[in-house]
Amino acid sequence: MAKISISILVIITCLHLIAFVFAIGAEQRRSTGKVIPDQYDETTFCVYTTDASTVYGLTAFGLLLLSQGIVNGVTRCLCFGRGLMDGTASKTFSVIFFVISWVGFLGAEACLLAGSAKNAYHTKYRTQFEFSNLLSCASLRKGVFAAGAALTLISMVGSIMYYWSHTKADTGGWQKHTNEGLGMTSQEDHKQDQRI
C-alpha cells in the first residue's frame, strides 16, 4: 500500500481553493454594458465596465487544470498506473471519486471558459429602434462563474477523496497471492532436502 503524501494533498487543496476564489471574484466583477447615444447620429453604442472577470475566470481555469493534472499525474489517471487491490472498498471508492472528480472538473472548466469568453465579447454599436429601451448590451448572465466555483469545490472534494482512496488501494505493482494453485513439493520433501 502506498503512503499518502501530505504535500500533494496541500497542493491540490490550495490550487482548488485559489481557483474557487478567482471564480467568485470573476462572478463579482462581471462586465456590464451601458447603452450610450451617439451625439452625431441616431446610433447608440455600448460602454462596458472592466474586463477583470475574464482574467479571473481564465486564471481559475488554469489553476483548476494544473490541479487536475497533478492529481492524475500522481495517480497515473487510474488507467495506466500500478494495480489496485481487488475486492476492496478503497478500489470502489477510488473509481467513484475518480468519476466525481472528472465530472466536477469538466463542468467547472466549461463554465469558467465559456464565462470568460462571453464576458470578453462586447458589442460595439447598436442602431436606434422604436423600442430601444428594451434592448441592452450583450453581457454575461449572472451565475455562470458561480456555477464554475461550485463545481470547483465538487472537483476538489472528488480529487482529494480520489487521491486518498487510490493510495489506500494501491498495491505498488504487485498483489500478494495466497493459497493459489498446487504446491510442487510437500513438507516431507522439504525436510528430506534439508537432511541432505
N, C-alpha and C positions, 0 to 999 in steps of 0.2 A: 504494500500500500504506500502510495506517495505521500509526502508531507505537504501540508497546506502552507503556502508562502504568504505570510502576513503582508509583505511588501507588494505582492501582486494584488491582494485584496484592497490595500490602501490606494494603490494607483487606479484600480478600476473604479472604486467608490469616488475618489476625488475627481476623476475625469467626468464621470456621470453627473456629479453634483455641480461641477462648474458648467457643464453643458446645460443643466437644468436652470441655473441662474441666468445664463445667457438667453435661454429660450423665454424665460419670464421677462427679462429685460427687453427682448425683441417684441413681446406682446405689449408691453407698456409704451414702447417708443415707435409704434406703427406710424408710418407717414400718412397724413391725411391731406386731402386737396381742397382748395377753396376756389370757387369759380369767380374770376375777376373779369369785368367787362373791359374790352379794349376801348381806349378813348378816341381812336381814329376811325373805326368802322363798327359794324354790327356783329362782330365776333366776340367770343369770350375765350379766355384761356384759364388753365389751371395752375395755381401756385401751390406747391407741396411743401410740407414741413420736412424735417431732417430725414435722411436715409439710414439712420443709426440701426434700425431694426434689421435691415438687410445684412449689415455687417455682423450684428449679434447672432442672427439666425445662421449665417454661414459659419461663424465661429463655433456655435453649438453643434452644427452638422459635423465639422471637422473633429471636434473633441469626442463626439459620440462614435465616429468612425474609428478613431485611434483606439478608444477603449475596447470596442468590439474586436478590433484587430489583435489587441494584446490578449484578450481572453481566448480567442480562437487560435492564436499562435501558441500560447502556452499549452492549451489542451489538445492542440492539433485538430481542431474542428470536429471532434467526436468521431470522425470517419477515418482519419489517416494515422491516428496515434496508436499507442500501445493498447492492448486489450483491456477490457473491463471485466470484472468478476461476474460470471453468470449467476442468475438466480438471487441477486441481492437487491434490496430496496434502493441502495445507492445508485445502481445502474438504472433502475426505473426512474428515479428522481432526476438523474443526470439527463436522460432523454427528454423528460417533461420540461425541465428548466432550460434545456437547450432550445426547444421549440418556443417557449415563452420569451426567452432572450432574443431570438431572431425575429419573432413577430413584433415585439416591442421596438426593437432596433429599426426594422424596416418601416414600421408605421411612423416612428419619430423622425427618421431621415426623410421620409416622403413629406411630412408636414413641414419640417424645417426648410427643406429645399424649395418646395412649392411656395411656401410663405415668403421666403426670401426673394424668389423670382417675381412673384406677384407684387410684392411691396416695392420692388425696383422698377416696375412698369409704371410709367407716368404718361397720361395723355397730355398732349400739348395744347391743342386748340379745339374749341367746340363752336359750332355755328349757333346763331341765335334762332331759337324756335319759339313758337307761340307759348308753349308751356315750359319754358326754360327753367322755371323754379323747381320743376320736378326732376330735372337732370342733375347729376352730380359728377364729380371727377372720379375716375377709376381708383379704387383703393382696396386694400386687403380687408377681408371680413374679419370681424373680431372673433378670436378663439382659435385660429389656426396655429399660432405659436404656442398657445396654452395647451392645445391637444398634443403638440410636439413635446412640450415639457412633461405632461402627464405620462406619455409613452416613454419618455426618457427614464422616468422613475421606475416604470414597469420593466424596462430593459435592464436597469441597474439591479433590481431585485432578482430578475431572472439570471443575469450574468453572474452575480455573486453566488447564488444558490447552485447554478450550473457548475461553476468552478469548484465549489466546496464538495458537491456530491460526486463530481468527476474525480477529484483527488481521493475521495474515500473509496471509490470503486476501481481506481487504477491499480493494475496488478504489477506494473513495472515491466511488462512484456512477457511475463510467464505466469502460469497458474499451477498451483500445487495439485497434483493428481494423487488421489488416494484410493486404494483398493480397486484399481482398474486392471483388467487383464489377468492372465495366468502367470504365476511365478515360474521362473525357469528352473529354480532349484528349491529343494526343501530344506528344512532346518537340519536334517540328518546329513545331507550332502555338505552343508556349510560346516558342520562340526567335523566331518571327516576331512575336509580340506584343511582345517586348522591343525589337525594332528600330523599331517604330512609335512 
